[in-house]
Amino acid sequence: MRSFLLKTILAAALAGTTLSVLPAAHSAPGEQYVPLPTYRVGPYASSGTLWWAGERDYFRYINEVEGGIDGVKLAVEEFETEWSPDRTVEVYERIKNGRDGSPVAFFFTHGTPASYALIEKGAADKIPLIDPAGGRTESTDGKVFPYAYPLLFNYYSQASVGINYIAQKEGGFDKLKGKKIVTVYHDSAYGRETQAAVELLAKKYGFENFQIPVADPGSEQSPQWRQVREIKPDWVFLRTWGVSTPVAIKTAARFGVPADRIIGDVWAGSEADVIPAGAAAKGYQALAPYPGGANFEIHERLRKSILDTGKSDLKDPKFFGAVYYNIGLINAVLAVEALRTGHTKFGNRPLNGEEGRWAFEHLEIDDARLKKIGFLGLLQPIKLSPSDHEGGGAARIQQWDGEKWNLVTDWIQADRETLRPLIEAKSAAYAKEHGITPSDAGKTTGKAE
């Protein structure tokens, strides 16, 4: 496993910088076109390689085992972006009108910076931008952002679940008063996205809030962790990404910050984050809306039909069920179930962007459905609406024991009631700036239409 990660890093260092299209079957008018901007090379390749394997394996399963979604096959095409927002925008411009007569129902941005860069384009072109556990948090408010979806677990919910877990560990919310909580964050739109929520929660519960940025790519963090040591925090949130996460964990240990007092966010809680950190990562905890593990029913189905038949996109089967592989599975099933929802209104045919919007706004996956599709326990129940583009708001906590992730809690729900006014205030400011008139029906008028 360590060898795989080292090879990935080496490949990233040697990779070129030209946007490339990976081989894919041509789409046809009767197929649903699914473009994927990916990053198998570059500083975030160790995450992306597994992520796309999960997505592609599930889409392959839907096509080859289930015969498509209600008989509609998926035409998947992959584009290498190296996690560059500019290249993701270039991909979007190339595919927004579909391919070979096959329309686009949604576009995975696969990164918060790209979600920011595309948010006005998606609204203008009427193409839903899908960024589970990412995106622009105020786009949870579909009355202002009808074509943006921070599905499942937005950044404010991530902050809230982290605080709720700390309250559990400390013995109640009243015990948070006077505690010192530091957030070490990737200095990007992604890293800064939780700041308003943490500030709000600090005022509500009385803890001290410290925010310390780490410049990309985060390969040297001694100044930051020296500052953390001087603060003497009770808890640390780690909101890093890619190579900056294992560097953070190792540097924290060097400065005497114990791993079991550090909680990683969604994007700092995979095998690629802890294995390179070695013994320093033992005890490290992370939010897990995408739990690791290959013991869920969907893995049994994929193992039989995809992995054991040599059809998996995984290069190393040891990573079957890894956190980022499971992220890919969950992203893919959310898309599939949304398209299936759309078929109930528009018929069993490829959907366009406006139809895709309706499909996502009416997506509901309850426990019974999760059991039927094999995702019970791996994916939380989710229900969206024209005004709520998150639909979930919960995570479990997992802890690294030096060899594997172990789930240490059940689903912990964010305080969405407290967070919603903050979301609506930010969405209202955006609406005012961009001349958008919010609508209770989830429809808007103005420049972004």
C-alpha positions as CSV (number, residue, x, y, z in Angstrom):
1,M,0.0,0.0,0.0
2,R,2.8,2.4,0.9
3,S,4.5,1.4,-2.4
4,F,1.3,2.3,-4.3
5,L,1.2,5.8,-2.8
6,L,4.9,6.4,-3.5
7,K,4.4,5.4,-7.1
8,T,1.3,7.7,-7.3
9,I,3.4,10.6,-6.1
10,L,6.2,9.8,-8.5
11,A,3.7,9.7,-11.4
12,A,2.3,13.0,-10.3
13,A,5.8,14.6,-10.4
14,L,6.5,13.2,-13.9
15,A,3.1,14.0,-15.4
16,G,2.5,16.6,-18.1
17,T,0.1,19.4,-17.8
18,T,-2.0,19.1,-20.9
19,L,-5.7,18.5,-20.5
20,S,-6.4,15.0,-21.8
21,V,-9.4,12.9,-22.5
22,L,-9.2,9.2,-21.4
23,P,-10.5,6.7,-23.9
24,A,-14.3,6.1,-23.7
25,A,-17.0,4.6,-25.8
26,H,-18.8,7.1,-28.1
27,S,-22.2,8.1,-26.7
28,A,-25.4,7.6,-28.6
29,P,-28.7,9.5,-28.7
30,G,-30.4,6.9,-26.5
31,E,-27.6,7.0,-23.8
32,Q,-27.2,9.4,-20.8
33,Y,-23.9,11.3,-21.2
34,V,-21.8,11.5,-18.0
35,P,-18.7,13.6,-18.2
36,L,-16.1,13.2,-15.4
37,P,-13.4,15.8,-14.8
38,T,-10.8,13.8,-12.9
39,Y,-7.3,14.0,-11.5
40,R,-5.3,10.8,-11.7
41,V,-2.1,12.8,-11.9
42,G,-0.8,15.8,-9.9
43,P,-0.5,16.4,-6.1
44,Y,-4.0,15.0,-5.4
45,A,-3.7,11.8,-7.5
46,S,-3.6,9.5,-4.5
47,S,-7.1,10.5,-3.7
48,G,-8.4,10.8,-7.2
49,T,-7.2,7.4,-8.5
50,L,-9.4,5.6,-6.0
51,W,-12.3,8.0,-6.3
52,W,-12.7,7.5,-10.0
53,A,-12.3,3.8,-9.7
54,G,-15.3,3.8,-7.4
55,E,-17.4,5.9,-9.7
56,R,-16.5,4.0,-12.8
57,D,-17.0,0.6,-11.2
58,Y,-20.5,1.5,-10.1
59,F,-21.4,3.0,-13.4
60,R,-20.1,-0.1,-15.1
61,Y,-22.2,-2.2,-12.7
62,I,-25.3,-0.3,-13.6
63,N,-24.6,-0.7,-17.3
64,E,-23.5,-4.3,-17.5
65,V,-25.4,-5.9,-14.6
66,E,-28.6,-3.9,-14.4
67,G,-28.8,-3.0,-18.0
68,G,-28.7,0.7,-17.4
69,I,-31.0,2.9,-15.4
70,D,-34.5,1.8,-16.4
71,G,-32.9,0.5,-19.6
72,V,-31.0,3.8,-20.3
73,K,-27.2,3.1,-20.6
74,L,-24.6,5.6,-19.3
75,A,-21.9,6.9,-21.6
76,V,-19.1,7.9,-19.3
77,E,-16.2,10.0,-20.5
78,E,-13.2,11.1,-18.4
79,F,-11.1,14.2,-18.6
80,E,-7.8,14.7,-16.8
81,T,-7.7,18.1,-15.0
82,E,-5.0,17.6,-12.2
83,W,-7.6,19.3,-9.9
84,S,-7.2,22.6,-11.8
85,P,-10.3,24.7,-11.7
86,D,-9.4,26.3,-15.0
87,R,-9.2,22.9,-16.7
88,T,-12.4,21.8,-15.1
89,V,-14.1,24.9,-16.6
90,E,-12.5,24.0,-19.9
91,V,-14.1,20.5,-19.6
92,Y,-17.4,22.0,-18.8
93,E,-17.4,24.3,-21.8
94,R,-16.5,21.3,-24.0
95,I,-19.3,19.1,-22.8
96,K,-22.2,21.4,-21.8
97,N,-24.1,20.7,-25.0
98,G,-23.7,16.9,-24.6
99,R,-21.9,14.5,-26.9
100,D,-23.2,12.8,-30.1
101,G,-26.8,13.6,-29.4
102,S,-26.6,12.4,-25.8
103,P,-27.5,15.2,-23.3
104,V,-25.9,16.3,-20.0
105,A,-28.2,16.0,-17.0
106,F,-25.6,17.1,-14.4
107,F,-21.9,17.9,-14.1
108,F,-19.7,16.6,-11.2
109,T,-17.3,19.5,-10.4
110,H,-15.2,17.2,-8.2
111,G,-13.8,20.1,-6.2
112,T,-14.9,23.2,-4.4
113,P,-12.7,25.6,-6.4
114,A,-14.3,24.4,-9.6
115,S,-17.8,24.7,-8.0
116,Y,-17.0,28.4,-7.3
117,A,-15.7,28.9,-10.8
118,L,-18.7,27.4,-12.5
119,I,-21.6,28.4,-10.3
120,E,-22.8,31.3,-12.6
121,K,-22.2,29.3,-15.8
122,G,-24.2,26.3,-14.5
123,A,-27.1,28.6,-13.7
124,A,-26.9,30.3,-17.1
125,D,-26.7,27.0,-19.0
126,K,-29.3,25.3,-16.7
127,I,-26.9,22.4,-15.9
128,P,-26.9,21.1,-12.2
129,L,-23.4,21.3,-10.6
130,I,-23.0,18.3,-8.3
131,D,-20.4,18.5,-5.5
132,P,-21.3,16.1,-2.6
133,A,-19.7,17.2,0.7
134,G,-18.2,20.2,-1.1
135,G,-19.2,23.1,-3.2
136,R,-20.4,26.6,-2.1
137,T,-22.3,26.1,1.2
138,E,-24.9,28.8,0.6
139,S,-25.9,26.9,-2.5
140,T,-27.7,24.6,-0.1
141,D,-30.5,27.3,-0.6
142,G,-32.0,26.2,-3.8
143,K,-34.3,29.2,-3.9
144,V,-31.2,31.2,-4.9
145,F,-29.0,28.5,-6.4
146,P,-31.4,26.2,-8.5
147,Y,-28.5,24.6,-10.3
148,A,-25.9,24.0,-7.5
149,Y,-25.9,21.0,-5.2
150,P,-23.6,20.6,-2.2
151,L,-25.2,17.2,-1.6
152,L,-25.2,15.1,1.5
153,F,-23.0,17.0,3.9
154,N,-22.1,20.7,3.3
155,Y,-19.2,22.4,5.0
156,Y,-21.3,24.0,7.7
157,S,-22.7,20.6,8.6
158,Q,-19.2,19.3,8.7
159,A,-18.2,22.0,11.2
160,S,-21.4,21.3,13.3
161,V,-20.9,17.5,13.4
162,G,-17.3,18.0,14.5
163,I,-18.4,20.3,17.4
164,N,-21.2,17.9,18.3
165,Y,-18.7,15.0,18.5
166,I,-16.4,17.1,20.7
167,A,-19.4,17.8,23.0
168,Q,-20.0,14.1,23.3
169,K,-16.4,13.4,24.2
170,E,-16.3,16.3,26.7
171,G,-19.6,15.3,28.4
172,G,-22.1,17.8,27.0
173,F,-22.4,21.1,25.2
174,D,-22.0,23.1,28.4
175,K,-18.5,21.6,28.8
176,L,-17.4,23.4,25.6
177,K,-17.3,26.8,27.3
178,G,-13.7,28.0,27.5
179,K,-12.3,25.1,25.4
180,K,-9.7,26.0,22.8
181,I,-10.5,24.6,19.4
182,V,-8.0,25.2,16.5
183,T,-8.7,24.7,12.8
184,V,-5.7,24.1,10.6
185,Y,-7.0,24.7,7.1
186,H,-5.9,24.5,3.5
187,D,-5.8,28.1,2.4
188,S,-8.3,27.8,-0.4
189,A,-12.1,28.3,-0.9
190,Y,-12.5,24.7,0.4
191,G,-10.4,25.3,3.5
192,R,-12.0,28.6,4.4
193,E,-15.5,27.4,3.9
194,T,-16.3,26.4,7.5
195,Q,-15.1,29.6,9.1
196,A,-18.4,31.4,9.4
197,A,-20.1,28.3,10.9
198,V,-17.3,27.7,13.5
199,E,-17.5,31.4,14.5
200,L,-21.3,31.0,15.0
201,L,-20.9,27.8,17.0
202,A,-18.1,29.4,19.1
203,K,-20.5,32.2,20.1
204,K,-23.3,29.8,20.9
205,Y,-21.2,27.4,23.0
206,G,-18.4,29.7,24.3
207,F,-15.3,28.0,23.0
208,E,-12.3,29.8,21.8
209,N,-11.9,29.7,18.0
210,F,-8.4,29.8,16.3
211,Q,-7.9,29.6,12.5
212,I,-4.5,28.8,11.1
213,P,-4.0,28.6,7.3
214,V,-1.7,26.3,5.4
215,A,-0.6,27.4,1.9
216,D,-1.0,24.9,-1.0
217,P,0.5,22.3,-1.3
218,G,1.3,22.3,2.4
219,S,4.6,20.3,2.3
220,E,6.1,22.3,5.1
221,Q,4.0,23.1,8.2
222,S,6.4,23.7,11.1
223,P,5.3,27.4,11.6
224,Q,1.7,26.4,11.8
225,W,2.2,23.6,14.3
226,R,4.5,25.6,16.4
227,Q,1.7,28.1,16.7
228,V,-0.8,25.3,17.6
229,R,1.6,24.1,20.3
230,E,1.7,27.6,21.7
231,I,-2.1,27.8,21.9
232,K,-2.3,24.5,23.8
233,P,-5.6,23.5,22.2
234,D,-8.1,21.0,23.6
235,W,-9.0,19.9,20.1
236,V,-7.8,20.5,16.5
237,F,-9.8,20.4,13.3
238,L,-7.7,19.4,10.3
239,R,-9.2,20.8,7.1
240,T,-6.3,19.9,4.7
241,W,-6.3,18.1,1.4
242,G,-3.9,15.8,-0.5
243,V,-0.3,15.8,0.5
244,S,-0.8,18.5,3.2
245,T,-2.7,16.0,5.4
246,P,0.0,13.4,6.2
247,V,2.4,16.3,6.5
248,A,0.1,17.9,9.1
249,I,-0.3,14.7,11.1
250,K,3.5,14.0,11.2
251,T,4.3,17.6,12.0
252,A,1.7,17.7,14.8
253,A,3.3,14.6,16.4
254,R,6.7,16.3,16.2
255,F,5.3,19.3,18.1
256,G,3.6,17.2,20.7
257,V,0.0,17.4,19.5
258,P,-1.6,14.0,20.1
259,A,-3.3,12.4,17.1
260,D,-6.4,11.4,19.1
261,R,-7.1,15.1,19.7
262,I,-7.2,15.9,16.0
263,I,-10.3,15.4,13.9
264,G,-9.9,15.5,10.2
265,D,-12.7,16.6,7.9
266,V,-14.2,14.6,5.1
267,W,-11.3,15.3,2.8
268,A,-8.6,14.6,5.4
269,G,-9.9,11.2,6.4
270,S,-8.7,8.5,3.9
271,E,-6.0,5.8,3.8
272,A,-4.0,8.2,1.6
273,D,-4.0,10.6,4.4
274,V,-2.8,8.3,7.2
275,I,-0.6,5.6,5.7
276,P,2.1,8.0,4.7
277,A,2.1,9.5,8.2
278,G,3.0,6.2,9.7
279,A,2.9,5.7,13.5
280,A,2.1,9.4,14.0
281,A,-1.5,8.8,12.6
282,K,-2.5,6.1,15.1
283,G,-5.5,7.4,17.0
284,Y,-6.3,10.1,14.4
285,Q,-10.0,10.6,13.9
286,A,-12.1,11.9,10.9
287,L,-15.6,12.7,9.8
288,A,-17.0,9.9,7.8
289,P,-20.1,10.6,5.6
290,Y,-18.3,8.1,3.4
291,P,-17.2,5.3,5.8
292,G,-14.3,3.0,4.8
293,G,-14.8,-0.7,4.5
294,A,-15.7,-3.4,2.0
295,N,-18.3,-5.3,4.1
296,F,-21.4,-3.5,2.8
297,E,-23.8,-5.3,0.5
298,I,-22.9,-3.2,-2.5
299,H,-19.3,-4.4,-2.2
300,E,-20.4,-8.0,-2.3
301,R,-22.3,-7.3,-5.6
302,L,-19.4,-5.4,-7.1
303,R,-16.9,-8.1,-6.0
304,K,-18.9,-10.8,-7.8
305,S,-19.7,-8.8,-11.0
306,I,-16.9,-6.3,-11.4
307,L,-13.8,-7.0,-9.3
308,D,-13.6,-10.8,-9.6
309,T,-14.3,-10.6,-13.4
310,G,-11.4,-8.3,-14.0
311,K,-13.5,-5.3,-15.0
312,S,-12.7,-3.0,-12.1
313,D,-10.9,0.3,-12.6
314,L,-8.9,-0.4,-9.5
315,K,-5.2,-1.0,-10.1
316,D,-4.7,-2.6,-6.7
317,P,-7.6,-4.7,-5.2
318,K,-6.3,-4.0,-1.7
319,F,-7.9,-0.6,-2.1
320,F,-11.4,-2.1,-2.7
321,G,-13.5,-0.5,0.0
322,A,-11.0,2.3,0.8
323,V,-12.5,5.6,1.8
324,Y,-11.9,7.3,-1.6
325,Y,-13.2,4.3,-3.5
326,N,-16.4,4.4,-1.4
327,I,-16.6,8.2,-2.0
328,G,-16.8,7.3,-5.7
329,L,-19.5,4.7,-5.1
330,I,-21.6,7.1,-3.2
331,N,-21.2,9.9,-5.7
332,A,-22.2,7.5,-8.4
333,V,-25.2,6.1,-6.7
334,L,-26.5,9.6,-5.9
335,A,-26.3,10.4,-9.6
336,V,-28.0,7.1,-10.6
337,E,-30.8,7.5,-8.1
338,A,-31.4,11.1,-9.2
339,L,-31.7,10.0,-12.8
340,R,-34.0,7.2,-11.8
341,T,-36.1,9.8,-10.0
342,G,-36.2,11.9,-13.1
343,H,-37.4,9.0,-15.2
344,T,-40.6,8.9,-13.1
345,K,-41.6,12.3,-14.4
346,F,-40.0,12.5,-17.9
347,G,-39.9,8.9,-18.9
348,N,-37.1,6.3,-19.4
349,R,-34.8,8.4,-21.6
350,P,-31.7,10.6,-21.3
351,L,-32.4,13.8,-19.4
352,N,-31.2,17.3,-20.1
353,G,-30.0,19.8,-17.5
354,E,-33.4,21.3,-16.6
355,E,-34.8,17.8,-16.2
356,G,-31.8,16.9,-14.2
357,R,-32.5,19.8,-11.8
358,W,-36.0,18.5,-11.2
359,A,-34.6,15.0,-10.6
360,F,-32.1,16.1,-8.0
361,E,-34.6,18.4,-6.2
362,H,-36.9,15.4,-5.8
363,L,-34.3,12.8,-4.9
364,E,-35.2,10.8,-1.8
365,I,-33.3,7.7,-0.7
366,D,-34.7,6.1,2.6
367,D,-33.5,3.1,4.5
368,A,-35.7,0.7,2.5
369,R,-34.2,2.0,-0.7
370,L,-30.7,1.9,0.7
371,K,-31.1,-1.7,1.6
372,K,-32.5,-2.6,-1.8
373,I,-29.5,-1.0,-3.7
374,G,-26.9,-2.4,-1.2
375,F,-25.9,0.9,0.5
376,L,-27.5,0.6,3.9
377,G,-24.9,1.7,6.5
378,L,-22.6,3.2,3.8
379,L,-24.8,6.1,2.8
380,Q,-27.1,8.1,5.1
381,P,-30.8,8.6,4.1
382,I,-31.1,11.7,2.0
383,K,-34.1,13.8,0.9
384,L,-33.7,17.0,-1.2
385,S,-36.2,19.7,-2.1
386,P,-36.3,22.8,-4.2
387,S,-35.1,24.8,-1.1
388,D,-32.8,22.2,0.4
389,H,-29.9,21.1,-1.9
390,E,-28.0,19.2,0.9
391,G,-30.6,16.8,2.1
392,G,-28.5,14.9,4.6
393,G,-26.3,16.7,7.1
394,A,-24.9,13.7,9.1
395,A,-21.6,11.8,9.4
396,R,-20.1,9.1,11.5
397,I,-16.7,9.3,13.1
398,Q,-13.9,6.9,12.2
399,Q,-10.6,6.3,13.9
400,W,-7.3,5.0,12.5
401,D,-5.8,2.1,14.5
402,G,-2.5,2.0,12.6
403,E,-3.9,-0.5,10.1
404,K,-7.5,0.3,9.3
405,W,-10.3,2.7,9.9
406,N,-12.8,1.8,12.6
407,L,-16.2,3.4,13.0
408,V,-16.5,4.7,16.6
409,T,-20.0,6.4,16.4
410,D,-23.3,6.1,14.7
411,W,-24.6,8.9,12.5
412,I,-24.2,12.3,14.2
413,Q,-26.6,14.9,12.8
414,A,-25.6,18.5,12.3
415,D,-27.5,21.3,13.9
416,R,-29.1,22.4,10.7
417,E,-31.7,24.6,12.4
418,T,-28.9,26.8,13.8
419,L,-27.0,26.8,10.6
420,R,-29.9,27.5,8.2
421,P,-30.2,31.3,9.0
422,L,-26.5,31.7,8.3
423,I,-26.9,29.9,4.9
424,E,-29.9,32.0,4.0
425,A,-28.1,35.2,5.0
426,K,-25.2,34.3,2.7
427,S,-27.4,33.3,-0.2
428,A,-29.5,36.5,0.2
429,A,-26.3,38.5,-0.1
430,Y,-25.3,36.6,-3.2
431,A,-28.8,37.1,-4.7
432,K,-28.6,40.9,-4.0
433,E,-25.1,41.1,-5.6
434,H,-26.2,39.1,-8.7
435,G,-29.7,40.5,-9.2
436,I,-31.5,37.3,-8.4
437,T,-35.0,37.1,-7.1
438,P,-35.4,34.1,-4.9
439,S,-38.5,31.9,-5.4
440,D,-40.2,29.5,-2.9
441,A,-40.7,27.2,-5.9
442,G,-36.9,27.0,-6.4
443,K,-37.1,29.0,-9.6
444,T,-35.2,32.3,-10.0
445,T,-35.2,35.2,-12.2
446,G,-32.3,37.6,-12.9
447,K,-28.8,37.6,-14.4
448,A,-28.0,34.0,-13.2
449,E,-31.0,32.5,-15.1
